[in-house]
Amino acid sequence: MSTILIVEDEPKLAALMADYLRASGFAAWCIANGLEVVPWVREHSPDLILLDLMLPGRDGLEICRELRGFSDVPVVMVTAKVEEIDRLVGLEFGADDYVCKPFSVRELVARVKAILRRGRGAAHAVRGLVIDEPSHRAELDGRSLDLTPVEFRLLGTLASAPGRVFSRDKLLQRLYEDHRVVTDRTVDAHVKNLRRKLEEVRPGHDPVRSIYGVGYKLEL
């Protein structure tokens, strides 16, 4: 049974979300104060988090950013803010999806199920791709990919969560082990080279998708 953490300070809405999730076979837990979220996640490791943006104690974006420092748990932002900049900021901070109030609770539950299915199907989502870190070997459709160390880490990061958008800052943190100071446009150059090598195996297919103003995701 998958565990869903609901972080919502409106008691009636939190209870409604929990009832629908439980009726769909999930274990649902509710937290109303932002200060309690990170300690709870560290202790209980939920399968997905529904995270309100405006919370007492601590802002949802700040919580999401800290979660991404130690966990890849799917995070769905639930908020009344509908401006495009808020959606982009939410994704850049590591959110997997974004739901604006008011919303259909049935639709929210369907979205939760879809995200969890995507997570369980990660191996299928990157079918044909083999990444062997100890031997620094990467293959696509049985063909070896001649990747530089940085390109290898870039592909490994994107493939660790297919469909998830990684910001340039997050990718930079993982690409350079010596934490050298480089510009975020360096990522664009590495992505361009990685795309070229992947397209040599699958002509006409661009698996590294650019999300304007946010970052990149892998769709194989």
Secondary structure, DSSP 4 states (H G I P E B T S, - for coil): --EEEEE-S-HHHHHHHHHHHHHTT-EEEEE--GGGHHHHHHHH--SEEEEESS-SSS-HHHHHHHHTTT----EEEEES---HHHHHHHHHTT-SEEEESS--HHHHHHHHHHHHHHHHTHHHHTTTEEEETTTTEEEETTEEP---HHHHHHHHHHHTSTTPPEEHHHHHHHH-TT-----THHHHHHHHHHHHHHHHHSTT---EEEETTTEEEE--
